[in-house]
Amino acid sequence: MKINKAIGSQVIEWQGIMAETQEQWYHRQAVEQLAQHIPFERDSASKAEQIEMLRGLVIRHGRDMDPDLFGFEARNELIRLGLWDRIGRAHE
């Protein structure tokens, strides 16, 4: 069994499977939490601002994210906003 661990921007490898870095995990969590929250936001100005924050995160970091790690609600919201196609493009 092969296990390598590292800290920060290093990639963790376990049994030959590459996992996301800590920084990639933080970016994915931010995208996922924003995407899950937006449908419930009542204030239209706040909602617009959150959508722009989400777009910025996806444009900057989405290509490095694994689409299989996203939950159902976040995936649906990203699809609705037309951002899903920008997730995981680096893995193609």
C-alpha positions in Angstrom: 0.0 0.0 0.0 1.5 3.3 -1.1 0.7 6.5 0.9 2.3 9.9 0.4 1.2 12.9 2.4 2.2 16.5 2.0 1.1 19.9 3.4 -0.2 23.0 1.6 -0.2 23.0 -2.1 1.3 19.5 -2.4 -0.9 16.8 -3.7 -1.8 13.8 -1.6 -1.5 10.4 -3.2 -3.0 7.3 -1.8 -2.8 3.9 -3.5 -1.9 5.7 -6.7 -5.0 7.9 -6.8 -4.2 11.7 -6.9 -6.4 13.7 -4.6 -7.0 17.4 -4.7 -4.7 19.8 -2.9 -5.8 21.7 0.2 -6.1 24.9 -1.9 -8.2 23.1 -4.5 -10.4 21.7 -1.7 -11.0 25.3 -0.3 -11.9 26.6 -3.7 -14.3 23.7 -4.4 -15.9 24.2 -1.0 -16.4 27.9 -1.6 -18.0 27.2 -5.0 -20.2 24.5 -3.6 -21.4 26.5 -0.6 -22.2 29.6 -2.7 -24.0 27.5 -5.3 -26.1 25.8 -2.6 -26.9 29.1 -0.9 -27.9 31.2 -4.0 -31.3 29.7 -4.6 -32.4 30.6 -1.1 -31.2 34.2 -1.1 -34.1 36.6 -1.0 -32.4 39.9 -1.5 -31.8 40.4 -5.2 -28.8 42.6 -4.8 -27.1 40.1 -2.5 -28.1 37.3 -4.8 -26.5 39.1 -7.8 -23.3 39.7 -5.9 -23.1 36.1 -4.8 -23.6 34.9 -8.4 -20.8 37.2 -9.5 -18.5 35.8 -6.7 -19.4 32.3 -7.9 -18.7 33.2 -11.5 -15.3 34.6 -10.5 -14.3 31.5 -8.6 -15.4 29.2 -11.3 -13.6 31.2 -14.0 -10.4 31.3 -12.0 -10.3 27.8 -10.4 -13.1 25.7 -12.0 -10.9 23.9 -14.6 -8.8 22.4 -11.8 -11.9 21.0 -10.0 -13.1 17.4 -10.3 -16.7 17.5 -11.3 -17.4 14.2 -9.7 -16.8 15.7 -6.2 -19.7 18.1 -6.5 -23.0 17.4 -4.8 -26.4 17.4 -6.5 -27.6 20.8 -5.4 -24.4 22.6 -6.3 -24.2 20.8 -9.7 -27.8 21.8 -10.5 -27.2 25.5 -9.6 -24.0 25.6 -11.6 -25.9 24.1 -14.6 -28.7 26.7 -14.2 -26.2 29.5 -14.2 -24.3 28.1 -17.2 -21.1 27.5 -15.3 -21.0 23.7 -15.1 -19.1 23.4 -18.4 -16.2 25.3 -16.9 -15.8 22.7 -14.1 -13.0 20.1 -14.7 -11.9 21.2 -18.2 -8.3 20.6 -17.3 -9.0 16.9 -16.8 -10.0 16.4 -20.4 
